């Protein structure tokens, strides 16, 4: 067959037989996604710079500023340092959070996590993460609707998971430090110091997060708050049942008298026994946790492999309404299964 005949035969073949590219994205869509991604990337850089600069303040100084006259002008600092774009974005996000009444709850979670950020800054950073993930997922799956929905859900999940992980790690670190802290307090009381002076010696040890939390409690005491109420605030922020028992013991000792140092030593011994039992239970439940991780990761890994190896097979799952509906239902079921398995393998001690 001549070259002319081969060329005519190739032109006569349908487009599907010539080999279509794996991803079908038009040039205007790519340009729009690129502009959106660049815009949110610029906002994220401005937000990250303001967040990093804000994080350079000492933690104790940042906590005390909430009760002083500098708190009113703190919101104007990003405008002087980072320009009008960052300050405008933060102000708009603050208005959105105020209109939805979610700012106090987010501020409380940031406080529990030990993050010295404004709620508007954290929400703006989360919005940038959601936009970036939406752009990436849209390019991968080739469907704008599915990419935006999945990307926004992933971004919200990542930001919430980061904050929850910080809170959990901070509380675990405090629970591990509490027996040592109480041992130091008991020793200080036995040498003749008062309880406030003993807690001040804990602050000078600079073992975070215990040092920062007790420093905040002592700062509240100097402002006129009762020591028991200040310690209750520490227990509530860190959700520490052991500290609540200690506060109860301190109150009983104040009412009835007795040797507080011996009470604290007995409490420390009980805490260490419970910690030993907790570690033993965790080691025995390791197999169940591993099974839960495998079951949760299997749908994601298998779906990613099929998307890479056979995109035409997975394309209807993202390009049709029925496929997107099935994908959302599957994601909801995976989340429900994750919470269920978490409750099964978690044993309270």
Secondary structure, DSSP 8 states (H G I E B T S, - for coil): --HHHHHHHHHHS-TTTT---S----HHHHHHHHHHHHHHHHHHHHHHHHHHHHTTS-HHHHHHGGGSGGGTTGGGHHHHHH-HHHHHHHHHHHHHHHHHT-HHHHHHHHHHHT----HHHHHHHHHHHHHHHHHHHHHHHS-HHHHHHHHHHHHHHHHHHHHHHHHHHHHHHHHHHHHHHHHHHHHHHHTT--HHHHHHHHHHHT-TTHHHHHHHHHHHHHTT--HHHHHHHHHHHHT-HHHHHHHHHHHHHHHH---HHHHHHHHHHHHHHHHHHHHHHHHHTHHHHHHHHHHHHHHHHHHHHHHHH-HHHHHHHHHSHHHHHHHHHHHHHHHHHHHHHHHHH----
